[in-house]
Structures are given as structure tokens and as C-alpha cells.
Amino acid sequence: MKKKIIITGAGRGIGKATAILAASQGHEVLAISRNIESLIGIKNIQAYSVDLSNQNSIASFFNEVKITGVDALINNAGKLENIPFTDTSFDVFESVFKVNVFGLAEFTRQLLPHIKTSGHVVNISSMGGVQGSSKFPGLAAYSSSKGAVITLTELLAEEYKETGPSFNALAFGAVQTEMLEEAFPGFKAALTAEQMGSYLLNFALTG
């Protein structure tokens, strides 16, 4: 059955792989990213340029685009900085949290009235944001923001458990994406964006 799916951070990596897979299966995909050039012209994908770190950009999107009947929202957009803590300034923390937490929360808040009560919101976190997991130096802002995503998701799941939609967070390990390569040059992850995209799409629609 054809579903309406919104994916943030769809311009590259896991988000792009998930969007292309969903579109190939006949679903209606609204792809959100700052850079949408690589998504233009793909069948079943409507691409919109939105800066999730800017609340005015989010507001403009919802003012201009009328959306109804959303089956799944995949909050995949993320910002990763690999910087020693002594160099992780207020501005660095703010820039990471603006995308990973504030933008995610605001986009979800504005979209909620248009998500079906049977719908599913999937927030992409990271194993680095899970208490007790192995941590890596240089990721103070990133991993703490992903921990916030997990707690936010738990709170929303509780708040909407009687009415829907459902909320879940997925804490991924390393996936071979452009973002990973930029932060950790030369590191090779075991999973590709396409493999994770296949899992993510299935979880969003059936999990």
C-alpha cells in the first residue's frame, strides 16, 4: 500500500538511500534537506530545501507546503563535529544541538497535526548517545545531542501513547556515509547507507 513518508536529511547518506528506496517501492516521499540537487527529478520524490537549524526556514516550509495524511516521519538530519572538548565552543554546541535536537523537535511539532494517529515518528539517534555505551573522544556535542534525542523520543512516546502517533528512536552505530568520512577520514564502517536505509524504511512502516 502506498504510504506518505517524510524524511529529513535526505540529501545524502542514510536519508537519501532511504528516500530513493521508498520512492522505488511506489511510496510518496517528501525529502527535506538543505541541499536537494541530487533529489530533483526522481520519480515519487518531492524535494524541499529546508535549513533545520533555522526556525524561520522551518516555519516558511510549513507556510508554503500543505501536508496531510503523513504515515511516517523519519527525522534523520544530523550534524556531526569531531573536535576535542577544549575546542568545542558554545557556538559548536549550539550549531550541533540546533540541527540534532532543536530542529528535530520543531519540525516534528509543526508536522504532528498532519501525521495520522496510526503514523510513526522515527528519530535517528546514535549508540554514542546511549548511556553505558562506548564513547569516543571529540564527540562531546554530537553524542550528548543524540542522548537528548533519545530522552525526547521517550517523552513524546509517553505523551502520545493514548492518541498516536507512535514514537521510536533508533541508535545507529557507524554507517559508511559522507558525514562519517568527513568526521573520521579513512574509517571504514561495516554497514552501507543502502543497507541501513533498507532497515530504516522497514522499521518506519512496520516497526
SELODO-328207 format. One record per atom (N, C-alpha, C): atom name; x negated, y negated, z; residue number from 1. Coordinates in steps of 0.1 Angstrom, whole numbers. Atoms other than C-alpha are relative to their C-alpha. Layout:
! residues N
['CA',[X,Y,Z],NUM];
...
This chain:
! residues 207
['N',[-8,12,0],1];
['CA',[0,0,0],1];
['C',[-9,-12,0],1];
['N',[8,12,1],2];
['CA',[-13,-34,-9],2];
['C',[1,-9,12],2];
['N',[1,8,-13],3];
['CA',[-24,-55,21],3];
['C',[-6,-14,-4],3];
['N',[6,13,1],4];
['CA',[-33,-91,25],4];
['C',[-11,-2,11],4];
['N',[11,0,-9],5];
['CA',[-67,-94,41],5];
['C',[-8,-13,-1],5];
['N',[8,12,0],6];
['CA',[-87,-125,51],6];
['C',[-14,4,6],6];
['N',[14,-4,-4],7];
['CA',[-125,-121,55],7];
['C',[-8,-13,1],7];
['N',[9,12,-1],8];
['CA',[-148,-149,68],8];
['C',[-14,5,-2],8];
['N',[14,-4,2],9];
['CA',[-185,-149,60],9];
['C',[0,9,-12],9];
['N',[-2,-9,11],10];
['CA',[-175,-133,27],10];
['C',[-10,-3,-12],10];
['N',[9,4,11],11];
['CA',[-202,-150,6],11];
['C',[-12,10,-3],11];
['N',[11,-9,1],12];
['CA',[-228,-123,12],12];
['C',[1,11,11],12];
['N',[1,-10,-10],13];
['CA',[-238,-93,32],13];
['C',[12,9,2],13];
['N',[-11,-9,-3],14];
['CA',[-212,-72,50],14];
['C',[14,-6,-5],14];
['N',[-13,6,4],15];
['CA',[-184,-97,43],15];
['C',[3,1,-14],15];
['N',[-2,-1,14],16];
['CA',[-190,-97,6],16];
['C',[3,14,-4],16];
['N',[-2,-15,4],17];
['CA',[-193,-59,4],17];
['C',[15,4,4],17];
['N',[-14,-4,-5],18];
['CA',[-160,-56,24],18];
['C',[10,-6,-9],18];
['N',[-10,6,9],19];
['CA',[-142,-81,2],19];
['C',[1,6,-14],19];
['N',[0,-6,13],20];
['CA',[-153,-65,-30],20];
['C',[7,14,0],20];
['N',[-6,-13,-1],21];
['CA',[-143,-31,-18],21];
['C',[15,-1,2],21];
['N',[-14,2,-2],22];
['CA',[-109,-43,-6],22];
['C',[7,-4,-13],22];
['N',[-5,4,13],23];
['CA',[-103,-60,-39],23];
['C',[1,11,-10],23];
['N',[1,-11,10],24];
['CA',[-113,-29,-59],24];
['C',[11,10,3],24];
['N',[-11,-9,-4],25];
['CA',[-86,-10,-39],25];
['C',[14,-6,-2],25];
['N',[-13,7,3],26];
['CA',[-59,-35,-50],26];
['C',[5,-9,10],26];
['N',[-5,9,-11],27];
['CA',[-56,-55,-18],27];
['C',[-2,-14,-5],27];
['N',[1,14,2],28];
['CA',[-51,-92,-19],28];
['C',[-10,-6,11],28];
['N',[11,5,-9],29];
['CA',[-83,-108,-4],29];
['C',[-1,-15,-1],29];
['N',[4,14,-1],30];
['CA',[-88,-143,8],30];
['C',[-14,-1,6],30];
['N',[14,0,-4],31];
['CA',[-125,-148,10],31];
['C',[-5,-13,5],31];
['N',[4,13,-6],32];
['CA',[-138,-175,33],32];
['C',[-16,-1,2],32];
['N',[14,2,-2],33];
['CA',[-174,-188,31],33];
['C',[-4,-14,-4],33];
['N',[5,14,4],34];
['CA',[-194,-220,28],34];
['C',[-4,1,-15],34];
['N',[4,-2,14],35];
['CA',[-209,-206,-5],35];
['C',[8,11,-6],35];
['N',[-9,-10,6],36];
['CA',[-184,-189,-27],36];
['C',[-3,3,-15],36];
['N',[3,-2,14],37];
['CA',[-201,-189,-61],37];
['C',[0,14,-4],37];
['N',[1,-14,4],38];
['CA',[-207,-152,-61],38];
['C',[13,7,0],38];
['N',[-13,-6,-1],39];
['CA',[-170,-145,-55],39];
['C',[10,-5,-10],39];
['N',[-9,6,10],40];
['CA',[-155,-166,-82],40];
['C',[2,10,-12],40];
['N',[-3,-9,12],41];
['CA',[-137,-146,-109],41];
['C',[2,14,3],41];
['N',[-2,-14,-3],42];
['CA',[-135,-113,-91],42];
['C',[15,3,2],42];
['N',[-15,-3,-1],43];
['CA',[-100,-97,-95],43];
['C',[4,3,14],43];
['N',[-7,-2,-13],44];
['CA',[-78,-98,-64],44];
['C',[-7,-8,11],44];
['N',[7,9,-10],45];
['CA',[-102,-123,-46],45];
['C',[3,-14,-2],45];
['N',[-1,15,0],46];
['CA',[-92,-159,-38],46];
['C',[-11,-5,9],46];
['N',[11,4,-8],47];
['CA',[-123,-176,-26],47];
['C',[2,-15,4],47];
['N',[-1,13,-5],48];
['CA',[-123,-207,-4],48];
['C',[-12,-4,8],48];
['N',[12,5,-6],49];
['CA',[-152,-228,7],49];
['C',[4,-7,13],49];
['N',[-3,5,-13],50];
['CA',[-149,-235,45],50];
['C',[-12,1,9],50];
['N',[12,0,-10],51];
['CA',[-176,-245,70],51];
['C',[6,2,14],51];
['N',[-6,-4,-13],52];
['CA',[-166,-227,102],52];
['C',[-6,-7,12],52];
['N',[6,8,-11],53];
['CA',[-189,-249,122],53];
['C',[6,-14,1],53];
['N',[-6,13,0],54];
['CA',[-168,-279,114],54];
['C',[15,1,1],54];
['N',[-14,-2,-2],55];
['CA',[-133,-281,128],55];
['C',[8,-8,-10],55];
['N',[-7,7,10],56];
['CA',[-123,-307,102],56];
['C',[1,8,-13],56];
['N',[0,-9,12],57];
['CA',[-132,-282,74],57];
['C',[10,11,2],57];
['N',[-10,-10,-3],58];
['CA',[-111,-256,91],58];
['C',[14,-5,-1],58];
['N',[-13,7,1],59];
['CA',[-82,-280,95],59];
['C',[4,-3,-14],59];
['N',[-3,3,14],60];
['CA',[-84,-290,58],60];
['C',[4,12,-7],60];
['N',[-4,-13,7],61];
['CA',[-82,-254,47],61];
['C',[14,3,3],61];
['N',[-13,-3,-4],62];
['CA',[-51,-248,67],62];
['C',[11,-10,-5],62];
['N',[-9,10,5],63];
['CA',[-35,-280,55],63];
['C',[2,2,-15],63];
['N',[-1,-1,15],64];
['CA',[-42,-272,18],64];
['C',[5,13,-4],64];
['N',[-3,-13,4],65];
['CA',[-37,-235,17],65];
['C',[11,6,9],65];
['N',[-11,-5,-7],66];
['CA',[-3,-220,27],66];
['C',[-1,15,0],66];
['N',[2,-14,-1],67];
['CA',[-7,-185,40],67];
['C',[11,6,8],67];
['N',[-10,-8,-8],68];
['CA',[19,-159,52],68];
['C',[-3,14,-2],68];
['N',[0,-15,1],69];
['CA',[21,-122,59],69];
['C',[-14,6,0],69];
['N',[13,-6,-1],70];
['CA',[-15,-115,68],70];
['C',[0,13,7],70];
['N',[1,-13,-6],71];
['CA',[-22,-79,75],71];
['C',[-12,2,9],71];
['N',[13,-1,-8],72];
['CA',[-58,-82,87],72];
['C',[-9,-12,-2],72];
['N',[11,11,0],73];
['CA',[-83,-109,96],73];
['C',[-13,6,5],73];
['N',[13,-5,-4],74];
['CA',[-119,-99,97],74];
['C',[-9,-12,2],74];
['N',[9,11,-3],75];
['CA',[-140,-125,115],75];
['C',[-14,4,-1],75];
['N',[13,-6,3],76];
['CA',[-173,-116,100],76];
['C',[-11,-11,0],76];
['N',[10,11,2],77];
['CA',[-190,-151,96],77];
['C',[-9,0,12],77];
['N',[9,1,-11],78];
['CA',[-221,-154,117],78];
['C',[-13,-7,-3],78];
['N',[13,7,2],79];
['CA',[-253,-174,123],79];
['C',[-10,7,9],79];
['N',[11,-7,-8],80];
['CA',[-285,-157,135],80];
['C',[-12,-8,-1],80];
['N',[13,6,-1],81];
['CA',[-316,-175,147],81];
['C',[-9,8,8],81];
['N',[10,-7,-7],82];
['CA',[-347,-157,157],82];
['C',[-11,-10,4],82];
['N',[9,11,-5],83];
['CA',[-365,-183,179],83];
['C',[-4,3,14],83];
['N',[4,-2,-14],84];
['CA',[-385,-180,211],84];
['C',[9,-9,9],84];
['N',[-9,8,-8],85];
['CA',[-364,-192,240],85];
['C',[-5,-14,3],85];
['N',[5,13,-3],86];
['CA',[-387,-221,248],86];
['C',[2,-10,-12],86];
['N',[-3,8,11],87];
['CA',[-379,-234,213],87];
['C',[14,-1,-4],87];
['N',[-15,0,3],88];
['CA',[-342,-227,214],88];
['C',[7,-12,7],88];
['N',[-5,13,-6],89];
['CA',[-330,-262,220],89];
['C',[16,0,1],89];
['N',[-14,2,-1],90];
['CA',[-295,-274,228],90];
['C',[7,0,-13],90];
['N',[-6,0,14],91];
['CA',[-289,-280,191],91];
['C',[0,13,-6],91];
['N',[0,-13,6],92];
['CA',[-299,-245,182],92];
['C',[12,8,7],92];
['N',[-11,-7,-6],93];
['CA',[-275,-230,208],93];
['C',[14,-5,-5],93];
['N',[-12,6,4],94];
['CA',[-248,-254,197],94];
['C',[4,5,-15],94];
['N',[-2,-4,14],95];
['CA',[-252,-245,160],95];
['C',[4,14,-1],95];
['N',[-4,-14,0],96];
['CA',[-250,-208,167],96];
['C',[14,3,5],96];
['N',[-13,-2,-6],97];
['CA',[-221,-210,190],97];
['C',[12,-6,-8],97];
['N',[-10,6,8],98];
['CA',[-202,-233,166],98];
['C',[5,10,-10],98];
['N',[-4,-9,10],99];
['CA',[-201,-206,140],99];
['C',[5,13,7],99];
['N',[-2,-13,-5],100];
['CA',[-201,-174,161],100];
['C',[12,0,10],100];
['N',[-11,0,-10],101];
['CA',[-176,-185,188],101];
['C',[10,-10,-3],101];
['N',[-10,11,2],102];
['CA',[-160,-219,183],102];
['C',[8,1,-13],102];
['N',[-7,-1,13],103];
['CA',[-153,-215,146],103];
['C',[9,13,-1],103];
['N',[-8,-12,-1],104];
['CA',[-141,-179,151],104];
['C',[13,-2,7],104];
['N',[-12,3,-8],105];
['CA',[-117,-190,178],105];
['C',[9,-9,-7],105];
['N',[-8,10,6],106];
['CA',[-104,-220,160],106];
['C',[7,6,-13],106];
['N',[-5,-5,12],107];
['CA',[-99,-202,127],107];
['C',[11,11,3],107];
['N',[-10,-10,-5],108];
['CA',[-81,-173,145],108];
['C',[12,-7,5],108];
['N',[-12,8,-7],109];
['CA',[-59,-198,165],109];
['C',[9,-5,-11],109];
['N',[-9,7,10],110];
['CA',[-47,-216,134],110];
['C',[6,11,-9],110];
['N',[-6,-11,9],111];
['CA',[-41,-183,114],111];
['C',[10,8,7],111];
['N',[-8,-9,-7],112];
['CA',[-23,-165,142],112];
['C',[15,0,-3],112];
['N',[-14,0,4],113];
['CA',[12,-177,133],113];
['C',[3,7,-13],113];
['N',[-2,-5,13],114];
['CA',[7,-163,99],114];
['C',[-4,15,-2],114];
['N',[3,-14,0],115];
['CA',[-5,-128,109],115];
['C',[12,8,5],115];
['N',[-11,-8,-3],116];
['CA',[20,-101,110],116];
['C',[-1,6,15],116];
['N',[1,-5,-13],117];
['CA',[29,-88,145],117];
['C',[-7,14,0],117];
['N',[6,-13,2],118];
['CA',[17,-54,132],118];
['C',[-14,-1,-5],118];
['N',[13,2,6],119];
['CA',[-15,-70,120],119];
['C',[-12,3,9],119];
['N',[12,-4,-8],120];
['CA',[-51,-65,132],120];
['C',[-10,-11,-2],120];
['N',[11,9,1],121];
['CA',[-78,-90,140],121];
['C',[-12,7,5],121];
['N',[12,-7,-3],122];
['CA',[-113,-76,139],122];
['C',[-11,-10,1],122];
['N',[11,9,-2],123];
['CA',[-141,-97,154],123];
['C',[-13,7,-1],123];
['N',[12,-6,1],124];
['CA',[-176,-88,144],124];
['C',[-10,-5,11],124];
['N',[10,4,-10],125];
['CA',[-200,-88,174],125];
['C',[-13,7,-4],125];
['N',[13,-7,2],126];
['CA',[-234,-71,178],126];
['C',[-3,8,13],126];
['N',[4,-7,-12],127];
['CA',[-249,-45,200],127];
['C',[-9,-8,9],127];
['N',[7,9,-8],128];
['CA',[-271,-73,212],128];
['C',[8,-8,10],128];
['N',[-9,7,-9],129];
['CA',[-240,-88,229],129];
['C',[6,9,10],129];
['N',[-6,-9,-9],130];
['CA',[-232,-57,248],130];
['C',[-8,1,13],130];
['N',[7,-1,-13],131];
['CA',[-241,-56,285],131];
['C',[-7,14,1],131];
['N',[7,-12,-2],132];
['CA',[-268,-30,292],132];
['C',[-7,6,-13],132];
['N',[7,-5,13],133];
['CA',[-279,-25,255],133];
['C',[-14,-6,0],133];
['N',[13,6,2],134];
['CA',[-314,-31,244],134];
['C',[1,-14,-6],134];
['N',[0,13,4],135];
['CA',[-322,-67,239],135];
['C',[-13,-3,-7],135];
['N',[12,4,8],136];
['CA',[-347,-84,215],136];
['C',[-4,-14,3],136];
['N',[4,14,-2],137];
['CA',[-367,-115,222],137];
['C',[3,-8,-12],137];
['N',[-3,9,11],138];
['CA',[-359,-145,201],138];
['C',[15,-2,-3],138];
['N',[-15,1,3],139];
['CA',[-321,-139,201],139];
['C',[8,-5,11],139];
['N',[-8,5,-12],140];
['CA',[-310,-158,232],140];
['C',[13,-6,-5],140];
['N',[-12,7,5],141];
['CA',[-285,-179,213],141];
['C',[9,10,-7],141];
['N',[-8,-9,8],142];
['CA',[-273,-152,189],142];
['C',[7,11,9],142];
['N',[-5,-11,-8],143];
['CA',[-269,-123,214],143];
['C',[10,-5,10],143];
['N',[-10,5,-10],144];
['CA',[-252,-145,241],144];
['C',[13,-4,-7],144];
['N',[-12,4,8],145];
['CA',[-228,-158,214],145];
['C',[8,12,-3],145];
['N',[-7,-13,4],146];
['CA',[-219,-122,204],146];
['C',[6,6,13],146];
['N',[-7,-4,-13],147];
['CA',[-213,-114,241],147];
['C',[12,-7,2],147];
['N',[-12,9,-2],148];
['CA',[-189,-143,242],148];
['C',[12,5,-9],148];
['N',[-10,-5,10],149];
['CA',[-171,-128,211],149];
['C',[7,12,6],149];
['N',[-6,-12,-6],150];
['CA',[-166,-95,229],150];
['C',[10,-4,11],150];
['N',[-9,4,-11],151];
['CA',[-151,-112,260],151];
['C',[12,-7,-5],151];
['N',[-11,7,6],152];
['CA',[-129,-135,239],152];
['C',[10,10,-6],152];
['N',[-9,-11,6],153];
['CA',[-116,-104,220],153];
['C',[8,7,10],153];
['N',[-8,-7,-10],154];
['CA',[-107,-86,252],154];
['C',[11,-9,6],154];
['N',[-10,9,-5],155];
['CA',[-89,-117,264],155];
['C',[12,-1,-9],155];
['N',[-11,1,10],156];
['CA',[-69,-120,232],156];
['C',[8,13,-1],156];
['N',[-7,-13,0],157];
['CA',[-61,-83,232],157];
['C',[10,1,11],157];
['N',[-9,0,-12],158];
['CA',[-46,-87,267],158];
['C',[12,-10,-3],158];
['N',[-11,10,1],159];
['CA',[-27,-119,258],159];
['C',[10,3,-10],159];
['N',[-9,-3,10],160];
['CA',[-11,-105,227],160];
['C',[4,15,0],160];
['N',[-3,-15,0],161];
['CA',[-7,-68,238],161];
['C',[15,3,-1],161];
['N',[-14,-3,0],162];
['CA',[31,-71,241],162];
['C',[6,-5,-14],162];
['N',[-6,6,12],163];
['CA',[37,-91,209],163];
['C',[-7,4,-13],163];
['N',[8,-2,12],164];
['CA',[9,-82,185],164];
['C',[-5,-14,-5],164];
['N',[7,-11,6],165];
['CA',[-13,-86,165],165];
['C',[-10,7,10],165];
['N',[10,-6,-8],166];
['CA',[-39,-62,178],166];
['C',[-14,-7,-2],166];
['N',[13,6,1],167];
['CA',[-74,-74,185],167];
['C',[-11,11,4],167];
['N',[11,-9,-4],168];
['CA',[-107,-54,185],168];
['C',[-13,-7,-4],168];
['N',[14,4,3],169];
['CA',[-144,-62,184],169];
['C',[-8,12,-4],169];
['N',[10,-11,4],170];
['CA',[-170,-41,165],170];
['C',[-14,-6,3],170];
['N',[14,3,-3],171];
['CA',[-205,-43,179],171];
['C',[-9,8,-9],171];
['N',[9,-7,9],172];
['CA',[-228,-35,150],172];
['C',[-14,0,5],172];
['N',[14,0,-1],173];
['CA',[-264,-25,151],173];
['C',[-6,-7,-12],173];
['N',[7,6,12],174];
['CA',[-289,-35,124],174];
['C',[6,5,-13],174];
['N',[-4,-3,13],175];
['CA',[-275,-36,89],175];
['C',[-8,-8,-10],175];
['N',[9,7,10],176];
['CA',[-296,-44,58],176];
['C',[8,-11,-8],176];
['N',[-7,11,6],177];
['CA',[-283,-78,49],177];
['C',[-10,-12,-2],177];
['N',[8,11,2],178];
['CA',[-297,-111,37],178];
['C',[-3,-7,14],178];
['N',[2,6,-13],179];
['CA',[-292,-125,72],179];
['C',[-10,7,9],179];
['N',[10,-8,-8],180];
['CA',[-312,-97,88],180];
['C',[-14,-3,-6],180];
['N',[13,2,6],181];
['CA',[-340,-102,63],181];
['C',[-6,-13,3],181];
['N',[5,14,-3],182];
['CA',[-342,-139,69],182];
['C',[-5,-1,15],182];
['N',[4,1,-14],183];
['CA',[-344,-134,107],183];
['C',[-12,9,3],183];
['N',[10,-10,-2],184];
['CA',[-366,-103,106],184];
['C',[-7,5,-13],184];
['N',[6,-3,13],185];
['CA',[-387,-103,74],185];
['C',[-7,14,1],185];
['N',[7,-13,0],186];
['CA',[-398,-68,65],186];
['C',[7,11,7],186];
['N',[-7,-10,-8],187];
['CA',[-375,-50,89],187];
['C',[10,7,-9],187];
['N',[-9,-7,8],188];
['CA',[-355,-22,72],188];
['C',[10,8,9],188];
['N',[-10,-7,-8],189];
['CA',[-322,-11,87],189];
['C',[5,12,-7],189];
['N',[-4,-13,5],190];
['CA',[-307,23,83],190];
['C',[13,-1,-9],190];
['N',[-13,1,7],191];
['CA',[-273,11,70],191];
['C',[0,-12,-10],191];
['N',[-1,11,10],192];
['CA',[-265,-9,39],192];
['C',[13,-8,3],192];
['N',[-12,8,-2],193];
['CA',[-239,-37,38],193];
['C',[12,8,-6],193];
['N',[-11,-7,6],194];
['CA',[-218,-15,15],194];
['C',[5,12,9],194];
['N',[-4,-10,-10],195];
['CA',[-218,14,40],195];
['C',[8,-6,11],195];
['N',[-7,6,-11],196];
['CA',[-208,-9,68],196];
['C',[13,-6,-4],196];
['N',[-12,6,6],197];
['CA',[-182,-26,46],197];
['C',[11,10,-1],197];
['N',[-10,-11,2],198];
['CA',[-165,7,39],198];
['C',[6,4,14],198];
['N',[-5,-3,-13],199];
['CA',[-163,15,76],199];
['C',[9,-11,5],199];
['N',[-7,11,-6],200];
['CA',[-151,-20,85],200];
['C',[14,-2,-7],200];
['N',[-13,1,6],201];
['CA',[-123,-21,59],201];
['C',[9,11,5],201];
['N',[-8,-11,-5],202];
['CA',[-110,13,70],202];
['C',[4,-3,14],202];
['N',[-4,3,-14],203];
['CA',[-111,2,107],203];
['C',[10,-12,0],203];
['N',[-9,11,0],204];
['CA',[-94,-31,99],204];
['C',[15,4,-4],204];
['N',[-13,-4,5],205];
['CA',[-65,-13,81],205];
['C',[6,11,8],205];
['N',[-6,-12,-7],206];
['CA',[-61,18,102],206];
['C',[-4,2,14],206];
['N',[5,-2,-13],207];
['CA',[-80,14,134],207];
['C',[8,-6,11],207];
